[in-house]
């Protein structure tokens, strides 16, 4: 195993963070708790995807994984923000 492969195995991927932000919405039925975890994971997926995208561009590597991570992070973040806006606009509804 070369040093590059070892570094790749140790770094967390934007796909992992972005995918976890989307997976929280499907796995956890308590959305009031879900947004609390999905929002930071989604934002982390977006930021880490951007950093990995820039690094892949400089090194001439494939940019598919960072783009996938950014897309998943955006979906999870938008879902969390949309849920919060829904809660703010409907204060008479129960949270869950």
N, C-alpha and C positions, 0 to 999 in steps of 0.2 A: 504494500500500500504506500503510495507516494504521499508526500506532505500535503499536496493539494487535496487529495481524497480524504485525508484525515481531517483537514480543516472543514471540508464540505460536510462531513458527518457530524461534526461538533456544533456547527452553526444551526440556529433555528431558522426555519424557512418561512418566507412570507405566506406560502401555501398553507402551512400548518396553522399560523395565526388567523389568516383569513378564513380558512375552512372551519376552524373551531368557532369563529364568530357566527358562521352560518349554521353550524351543527347545533349550537346552543338553542337556536330557535326551534329546531325540530325535536330535540331530545328532552328539553325541560318544559313541563307544562305550566310552570309558575313564571309568567312573563315578567312580573315585577322584579324577580330575581335575575331573570335571564338577561335583561337589558344591561344590568349592572356588570355582567361579565362580557357580554357581546360587544358593547361599545368600546372598551379598551382593547379587546382582542382585534376588533375590526380596524380601529385606528392604527394599532401596531402593525397589522398586516399591510395597510396602506403605506405607512412610512417605511417599513422594512422592504416592501416590494419596490418602492422607489429607489432605495439605497442599492438593493440587489440589481435592479434594472440598470442603474448608472454604472455599477461595477461590471456587469456583463457587457455593456456597451463598450467600455474602455478595453476590456480583455478580449473582445470579439467572440464571446460565448453566446449561446442561445438565450433569448429573452422571454421564452415562453413561460417558464416557471414564475419569474417575477411578475409578469403580466397577469397570470392566473391568480397569484396571491393578492395583487392589487384589486382585481375584479371581485374576488371573494370577500376581501376586506371591505370594499365599497358596499357590497350587498348587505353584509352584516351591520355595518355602520348606519346605512340608510334605514334598515329595519328598526334598529334601536332608536334612532332619532324620530322616525315616524311614530313609533309606539309612545315615546315621550310626548310628542306633540298631541297625539290622540288623548293621552291622559290629561294634559293641560287644558285642552279644549272641551273636555267632558268631565268636569269635576263632580257631577252628580252621580256618575257611575262608580260601581265598586272597582277597586284596583284589579281584582282577580275574579 
